Amino acid sequence: MFKKINFNTFKMLVIMTGIFLSGCIEGRVPPEKEKFFFDLKGFFEKEASLLNEQKITAEKYLISEKDTQKLILSSLNWEKEFAPFINSDINKPAWKGSYNVDSVLKDQKIQSVIYTSLEKNLPVKQIQIHFNNDNVSNVYIENATKNYVYNSGQILSYYAKKGFAIEGEQDIVLGKDLHYRVIVNFIE
């Protein structure tokens, strides 16, 4: 009933089938790559790249309940420094309808966009992005996580061309509470 075919003919059929099927796939962005909200991750990756290119020096303060340290750093890993901002990106397919979006326009130009969580369990509670002449001037992010082991909160503030601040606290059920601040000022 079936004819015996040689291995080379079989390989050719597999390759031709693959080519045929790949031509049938619609050329659209996969859902995990779509951006429903402002591309926070892309914005901070671009900022990190620019700061690396410009070799910006930074004045960094590490403030805890017991100690304050001031550091002047001529080279920083900006991707690592911006990790809390990048990790606050809300462009996840599962979160597509989970945020209320409010924007302010003035003279047909966007002044600000505010994303507010509609669900209690989401860690990113609010993101505010403010613009000046269509460029991001500052970003404010509020994160919070609450579970049986700990409660944590974090406020992230970014000021374009100036610096950023991260303030956080963690209340651990069977441990010591932690409160910290990191302030970074760009020095040109």
Buried (B, 14 or more C-beta within 10 A) or exposed (E): EEEEEEEEEEEEEEEEEEEEEEEEEEEEEEEEEEEBBBEBBEBBBEBBEEBBEEEBBBBBBBBEEEEEEEEEEEEBEBBEBBEBBBBBBBBEEEBEEBBEEEEEEEEEEEBBBBBBBEEEEBBBBBBBBBBEEEEBBBBBBBBBBEEEEBBBBBBBBBBBEEBBBBBBBBBEEEEEEBEBBBBBBBEE
